[in-house]
Amino acid sequence: MFGQSALVGSGDTPSSSRIFVYEVQGLRQNTENDKNNYDIRNSSSIFIKVPYKRMNEEMRRITRMGGTIVSIKPLTSEQ
């Protein structure tokens, strides 16, 4: 296409550097997250930083672990 080079990697796109913060509630300990080095409490919110290219994968993982995504916000330099 016009203006694109075959030598430019996917890491050079503006979206590749975007990070989002998921606020998740209701995660419970199960075999999926037993690999973590920490226990998960059911009562609190957890904030997870996710790169743009992994958003769908992370949503599926959170759902498998029994969590509910409360909000998704872009990570800005002020945060």
C-alpha positions as CSV (number, residue, x, y, z in Angstrom):
1,M,0.0,0.0,0.0
2,F,1.0,3.6,-0.4
3,G,3.1,4.9,2.4
4,Q,3.8,1.6,4.0
5,S,7.1,-0.3,4.1
6,A,7.5,-4.1,4.4
7,L,10.4,-3.4,6.8
8,V,8.2,-1.7,9.4
9,G,7.3,-4.0,12.2
10,S,4.0,-4.2,14.0
11,G,5.7,-2.6,17.1
12,D,5.9,0.7,15.2
13,T,2.1,1.3,15.2
14,P,0.6,3.9,17.6
15,S,-1.7,1.2,19.1
16,S,1.2,-1.1,20.0
17,S,2.3,1.3,22.7
18,R,-1.2,1.8,24.2
19,I,-1.8,0.3,27.7
20,F,-5.2,-0.1,29.3
21,V,-6.1,-0.7,32.9
22,Y,-8.8,-3.2,33.7
23,E,-10.6,-2.9,37.1
24,V,-11.7,-6.5,37.9
25,Q,-13.9,-7.8,40.7
26,G,-14.9,-11.3,41.8
27,L,-11.8,-13.2,40.9
28,R,-11.6,-16.5,42.7
29,Q,-8.8,-19.0,43.3
30,N,-8.9,-21.9,40.8
31,T,-6.6,-24.1,38.7
32,E,-6.1,-21.3,36.1
33,N,-4.6,-18.8,38.6
34,D,-3.0,-21.3,41.0
35,K,0.2,-20.7,38.9
36,N,0.4,-17.2,40.3
37,N,2.7,-16.5,43.3
38,Y,-0.1,-14.9,45.2
39,D,-3.6,-15.7,46.4
40,I,-6.7,-13.8,45.1
41,R,-9.2,-12.2,47.5
42,N,-12.9,-12.3,46.3
43,S,-13.8,-9.1,48.1
44,S,-11.5,-6.5,46.5
45,S,-11.0,-4.9,43.1
46,I,-7.8,-5.8,41.2
47,F,-6.2,-3.5,38.6
48,I,-4.5,-5.2,35.7
49,K,-2.4,-3.4,33.1
50,V,-3.0,-4.8,29.6
51,P,-1.3,-3.9,26.3
52,Y,-3.7,-3.1,23.4
53,K,-2.8,-6.2,21.4
54,R,-3.7,-8.5,24.4
55,M,-7.0,-7.0,25.4
56,N,-9.3,-9.8,24.0
57,E,-7.0,-12.5,25.4
58,E,-7.0,-10.9,28.8
59,M,-10.8,-10.5,28.8
60,R,-11.2,-14.3,28.1
61,R,-8.7,-15.1,30.9
62,I,-10.5,-12.9,33.4
63,T,-13.9,-14.6,32.5
64,R,-12.4,-18.1,32.9
65,M,-11.2,-17.1,36.4
66,G,-14.7,-16.0,37.4
67,G,-14.0,-12.3,37.4
68,T,-16.1,-9.4,36.2
69,I,-14.6,-6.4,34.4
70,V,-15.9,-3.3,36.1
71,S,-14.1,-0.7,33.9
72,I,-11.5,-0.3,31.2
73,K,-9.5,2.9,31.0
74,P,-6.5,3.9,29.0
75,L,-3.3,4.4,31.0
76,T,-2.1,8.0,30.7
77,S,1.1,9.7,31.8
78,E,-0.7,11.3,34.7
79,Q,-1.5,7.9,36.3
